[in-house]
């Protein structure tokens, strides 16, 4: 049985991963590589982190049997309610963990990138709690479409700096954050929000997010007497919520894994972010993975109605699942995501984030049996997307 969960010593998941960084950043990355596992597995770290997850974040999040949704699709659908975390998404799991790690490494300053704003809010929250300076880079386009989260970050004391190059979205925010880290290598830790970037970030983020699948196993056993669902579904951009949702299931051969990518206007439209359909092997933001790029290696600008999935690559963890056919990938168009956001709201009384709505839309693409147990990660709540929802009703 293959080990899909953990990278090798050089940070590779199969052919994907590694650490491709400028010479000036090498000491930072090497410091992390040498210390992260020892620190996060230490008793003192675990005790502080787990206490914050329980008493500050509000974990465990519920595993909710969606009765109305199950009836409509003639199967058994459970929603992992990451939208009920403090700050409104799964992002806080990783942000708190990385800021705690940064403090133990003696860092005084935290930088982060954000697309939908949830990672920025989570990082600003962790920095406010733990007393570190916080700078968040965000694409100019995303600043406009995610205004409520920008306001929250500023209220939490973070400086929000617009990325004005390229498509002015998530990719460009990552570029700006990496430039900052190069210029401030000693005092600063870069809290990457997804399972992307140079090793050890994909593994580090996946470990912090793995609490999602750990709880799913425990909660399913409590509710139906078995740990494993038949299907586990999550949306994938860079892929942090999906990595956490899949983590404890990837080595379980009887669990089928489904990933929902942002199809934008359609895979053939030129306005998409469906990397596994459109990407080729390349290097982006410090790791080797699948990247949407031209024949000469220039990154193709992605498009998605959801700011958190508007990224031209995919993390090496997921690229390996795709290559090995361990996970089935679907491309979900903007209109399909909107449709399922409205559907969940109207029949279950839950307004999902646009990112999460992509995962829900798999219900219209895949036929499930009546006795199947299907778990979908509801990665975030839809407060941040209300302007988009109201425009499209």
N, C-alpha and C positions, 0 to 999 in steps of 0.2 A: 504494500500500500504506500503510495507516494505521500510525502509530507508537504502539503500545500501551505501550511500555516506559517512556518518559520523560514526565513531566508538562510542561505549558507553564510559562511564566515565573512564573505565579501559583500554580503547584502543582496545576493541574487535569488530571485524566485525563478528557477529555470533559467531562461535566457534574459530575464528582465530584472533591472535594478541597478545596483552598484552605486558609486559615488563619483560623479564627474563635476568637480568644483574648481574654481580659480585657486591658484596657489595661496593667496591671502586668506582664503576661507578654510584651507586644509586643517590648520590647528584647531579651529572650532569643531569641525566635523569629527576629527580624530578624538578630541576630548569627549565628545558625546559617545562615539563608538566604544571607547575604552571604559566608560563609566556608567552608561545608562542602565544596563541590566542589574549591575550590583546595587545601584541606588534604588531603583524602583522595586526591586525584590527584597530590600532590607526591611526588617520588622518595623523600624521607626517610620519609614516612608509609607508602608502599607497601612499602618495604624492611622496616620494623619489623613491619608488620601481616602481611605474607606470611611472614616468618620465624616469627612466633608461630603462624600457622595451620599451618605445616608441622611445627615442632619442639615446639610446646606443645600444640596442639589435636589433632594427628595426621592432618592432611589430607595427601593426598587420601583421602576415605573411599571404600571399595570400591563398585563397581557390580557387584552379585552376580547372576549368572544363577540364578534360583530353579528348579532342575530339577524338583523334585516339584510345586511349585505350577503350573509351566508344563504339566506332564503332565496334571494334574487339569483345568485349564481350556483345554487344547488350543490354547495359544498360547505366545508367548515372553515370559516375564515377568522383568524385571530389577528388583532392589531397590537403590535408592540408600541406602546404609547410614549415614545421619546419626546413627543410634543409637550408632555406634562412636566418635563424637567424644568428646573429654574433656568431662566433665560429663553425657554421655548424650543429647545432642540437638543440633539445628541451632542452638539459641539462642546458643551461644558465639560463632558467626561474627559476629553483630551486636553482642553485648555487648562483646567485645574491641575491635571497631572503634570503637564509640561512646565507650568509656572512654579509648582513645587520643586520640580527637578532643577529648574534654573536657579532657584534660591539656594539649593544645596551645592550648586556649582559656583556660587558667589557672584551671579550676575545681578546687575542693578536695573537693567533696562530691557524691556520686552518689545519686540516688533512682531507684527502679524500682518497677513493679507486676508482679505475677505471679499466674497462675491455677494452672496445673499445678505451678508451682514451678521448672520448668526454666530459665525466664528469670531468676528470682531467683537461682538457684544460679549460673548463668553470669555474671550481673552481679557477684555477691559474689566469685566466682572472679577475675574481671578486676580488681576493686578490690583484692583481697588481693595479687595479682601486682604491680599498678602503684602500690599505696600510697595509695589514696583511701578516704575514709570512705564507707560504704555503708548506706543505709536502704532496706528493701524493704517495700512495702505489699502485703498479701495478705488476701483475704476470709476472714472467720472460718470459714466453711464449708470453704473450700479448705485452710485451715490444718489442719483436722481430717482431711480426706480425703487430704492430701498430706504427712503427718507426716514421712516420711523426708527429704523435700526441705527442710522447715523446719529439721530438725536439721542438715542439711548447711550451710544458709545461716548458722546461728548459729555453727557450728564454724569457718566461713570468716571470722567476725568481723562479719557484717552484723547490724544491728538489724532484726527482723521485727515490723512493726506491723500489728495486725489491723484490717480494715475491717468495721465493725459495722452499717453502714446497708444499706438495700435488701435484696437477695438475699444479701448478704455474700459475693459472688463477684468475678469479674474486673472487671466494670463498676465496682463499688464501690471496688475497689483503685485503679483508674485515677483515679476521682474524688478519692480521698485523696491520691494522688501529685500531682495537679494543684494541690490546695490547698497542699501543702507547697511546690511550686515557686513559687506566687504569694507565699508568705511568705518565701522565701529565693531571690530572683531573681538575685542577683549571684554568689554563691559556688557555686551548685548547677547541675548538669546532670541533666536527666531522661532516663534511658535507656529510651525506649519500646521495648517488646519486639516489636511487630508493625507491620504496614504501615498503622497508623492514626494519628490525631492530626493536628495542624496541619502544613502544609507547613513544613519539608522532610522531616518524619519518614517519611512513606510512601516517598519516593524514597531517603532515606538508608538505611533498613532494607533496602529491596529491593536496593540496590547492594551492601551488605555480604553479603546472603544469595545474591546472584547467583553466587557461587563454586560453588553446588550445580549449576546448569545448565551452567556453564562446564566443570566436571569431567565431567558426564554426556556432553557432546558429545565430549570428548577420549577418554573411556573407551569409549564406544560405537564410535568410529572404530577404536580399538586392538583391540577385541574382534571386531567384525563388519564393519569396513571402511566404515561410514557414520556420520555424526554425528547424524542425526535419527531419533528413534523414530517410530512411527506414532501412538502415544498417550503422553501424559505425564499422570500422575495424582498429586494431592496432596490432603490434607485442608485445609479452610479454616475458620478462625474469624475472627480479625482477618486472618490470612493470611500470616505471614512465611515459613514454610517453602514455601508454595505460590508466593509471589512469587519466591523464589529458584529454585525448581524450574522455573517457567514462563519466567523472565526472558529467557533466550537463545533461547527457542522461540516467543514470542508473535508475532514478526514473520515466522515461517516458516509460510507458509500450508499446507504439507503436513503439519504436525504438529497432531494433534487434542488439545485440552486438556480435561481433566476435573477438576472440583473436587468434593470430597465435604464437605458440610456436616453439622452435627450435628442430626439430626431429633428427638433426645430421645425422647419417648413417641409421636411422630408429629406431622406438620405441623399436623393439625387438633385436636391434643389440648390446646392451651394450655400445653403443657410442651415447648417446642422451642427450638432456636437456629438454625433454617434461615432465615437472613436474606433470601436471594434469593427464597424462596417467600413470606415473610411481611412483608418490609420495604417501607417507602416512603421517599421522599426526605426526609431530615432532617439535622440537625446533631448530631453526637455527638462529644464529646472533641476538639473543635477542627477537625473537617473535615466537609464535606457529603458524605453517602453514603447508602446504604440502611440504614435503622434500623428495628428492630421497635418500633413505637410506636402509641399510641392516636390517634384522629382529632384530638385536641387536642394531640398532640405529647409525651405522657408516655411514657417508655420502658417497654416491656413486659419483665418479668423473663424472661430466657432460662432454658432448662434443657438440660443435657447431662450424661451420665454421665462425660464427659471434661472435667476442669476447664479445660484449655487451649482448648476450643471453646465454653465457656459464656459467650458474649458476644452482646449484642443488635444488633450491627452487623457490617459487613464493610468492609475497607479500600477506598479509592477506586480503587486499581489493579484490584481484583477486580470491583468494582461496574461499572466500565467494560467489562471483559471480558464480564460477564453481559449488560449492555445491548446491546453490539455483537454478541452471540451468538458471540464468539470462543472462549468456553469453555462447556462443557456442565456444568450443576450437578446433583448428585444429593443428595437428603436421605437420610441413613443413620441409622436408629433405634438407640437404645441396645443393644437385643438383637442387632441385626445386627453392630454393632461388636464386642460381646463374642464372638459366634460366630466372627468372623474373627480375633480375637486368639488364641482357642484353636486355631483351625485352623492358623495360621502356626506357632504354638508346636509343635504335634504333628507337622506334616509337614515343617517346615524347621528346627526346633530354634532358633527365634528368638522371644523374647517381646517383642512390640511395645508401645509406649505405646498407650493407648486412643485417643489422637488419630489415630495412624497407622493403627490398625485400621479407622477410618472410610474411609480411602483404599482399603484392601484390599477392603472390602466392595463396592466398585464392580464387582469381578470377578463378583459374583452379579447385577448389574443390567444389565450391558452384554455383548453377545456380540462376541467378537473372532475374527478369522480365524486360521487355523492359522499363517500366515506373518507375522502382525503382530508388531511389536516394541513391547512395552508396558513403560514405565518407571514405577515407583511409588516415591514418596519415603517411606522409612521414617524419619519425622522424629525419632523418639525411642525409647528402650528402656522396657520395662515395669516396671522395678524399683519406680518410684513408685506403680504401680497394683496392686501385689500384693494389698493388702487388698481391693480391689474384686473382683479376679479370684477370690480364694479364697472370697469371700462368694457368688459366683455359679456356682461349679463344680457 
